[in-house]
Amino acid sequence: MFQLVFKGECASGTEMTTARNNARTLFKASVEQIERMFSGSPVVIRNKLDEDQAEKYRQVLLKHGMIAYVQSMPEAQTQARSAPASAPTPKPQPAPAKAVPHSVVPAVEAGDRLPVAGDKVDDILAGSALGLDPVGVTLVEPDEVEPPMFQHLDDWTLAPPGSDIGVERDLPPPMVPDVSHLSLVDDEPKK
């Protein structure tokens, strides 16, 4: 298993403000998280990756002006040491030109990790061809909608307050039923 570590380094030709803006957009991170990422101390951006996934993430970050390092996870190293001699050993990861050897890089504790993306996001996006455009790219051109024309409103008027609105109709008077034959007295004699 591998992890992707970022130490706040920018790719050559990329200004720090551009890299910070790219990171903020790419990770949808808060200002505090970006400050922590670019503080210079190692931050684990992703972990529990296979080698190909880790390299893809590293390339995406490089494309956005940030230098990241693929390192084997500490748990994987301890399991490899305790494994029997017949078990296959993981192939070593070639380091980028500016990479610091793994033994020099301090391990990042779980509490120091930046909660940038989750495992579920990776599972969802693993088979898709989705990508991110650079900052400032317009994805959809806005449609210009003509404002509605209310020319016929010039003929309308407002009734004064308290007016009855609607059509007046001559209604016949309400019918009152004949109830003179009805009574509330019991027909049965009391015993």
NORHUQUI-V358882 format. One record per residue. N is the residue number from 1. SS is DSSP state (helix for helix, strand for strand, loop for the rest). OMEGA is omega in whole degrees, 0 to 359 (NA if undefined). Layout:
BEGIN
n=<N:N>
ss=<SS:SS>
omega=<OMEGA:OMEGA>
END
This chain:
BEGIN
n=<1:2:3:4:5:6:7:8:9:10:11:12:13:14:15:16:17:18:19:20:21:22:23:24:25:26:27:28:29:30:31:32:33:34:35:36:37:38:39:40:41:42:43:44:45:46:47:48:49:50:51:52:53:54:55:56:57:58:59:60:61:62:63:64:65:66:67:68:69:70:71:72:73:74:75:76:77:78:79:80:81:82:83:84:85:86:87:88:89:90:91:92:93:94:95:96:97:98:99:100:101:102:103:104:105:106:107:108:109:110:111:112:113:114:115:116:117:118:119:120:121:122:123:124:125:126:127:128:129:130:131:132:133:134:135:136:137:138:139:140:141:142:143:144:145:146:147:148:149:150:151:152:153:154:155:156:157:158:159:160:161:162:163:164:165:166:167:168:169:170:171:172:173:174:175:176:177:178:179:180:181:182:183:184:185:186:187:188:189:190:191>
ss=<loop:strand:strand:strand:strand:strand:strand:strand:strand:strand:loop:loop:loop:loop:loop:helix:helix:helix:helix:helix:helix:helix:helix:helix:helix:helix:helix:loop:loop:loop:helix:helix:helix:helix:helix:helix:helix:loop:loop:loop:loop:loop:strand:strand:strand:strand:strand:strand:strand:loop:helix:helix:helix:helix:helix:helix:helix:helix:helix:helix:helix:helix:helix:loop:loop:strand:strand:strand:strand:strand:strand:strand:loop:helix:helix:helix:helix:helix:helix:helix:helix:helix:loop:loop:loop:loop:loop:loop:loop:loop:loop:loop:loop:loop:loop:loop:loop:loop:loop:loop:loop:loop:loop:loop:loop:loop:loop:loop:loop:helix:helix:helix:loop:loop:loop:loop:loop:loop:helix:helix:helix:helix:helix:helix:helix:loop:loop:loop:loop:loop:loop:loop:loop:loop:loop:loop:loop:loop:loop:loop:loop:loop:loop:loop:loop:loop:loop:loop:loop:loop:helix:helix:helix:helix:helix:loop:loop:loop:loop:loop:loop:loop:loop:loop:loop:loop:loop:loop:loop:loop:loop:loop:loop:loop:loop:loop:loop:loop:loop:loop:loop:loop:loop:loop:loop:loop:loop:loop:loop:loop:loop>
omega=<183:176:180:185:179:184:178:181:178:176:180:181:179:178:182:181:178:180:178:179:177:180:181:179:184:184:185:186:177:179:180:179:179:177:181:179:185:181:181:177:184:177:177:181:178:175:182:180:169:188:180:178:182:179:177:178:180:179:178:179:178:178:179:172:182:179:178:183:175:181:175:183:180:180:180:180:181:177:180:180:183:181:178:184:182:181:179:180:180:181:185:180:176:183:174:185:183:188:175:179:185:182:181:184:178:178:180:182:182:180:181:183:180:182:187:180:182:179:181:179:179:180:182:186:185:184:184:178:181:177:179:174:178:180:176:180:178:183:181:177:181:176:177:181:179:177:182:179:181:181:183:180:180:181:183:176:178:177:178:180:179:181:172:182:179:182:178:181:173:181:176:179:181:179:177:182:177:181:184:181:181:181:179:183:177:177:182:177:178:180:NA>
END
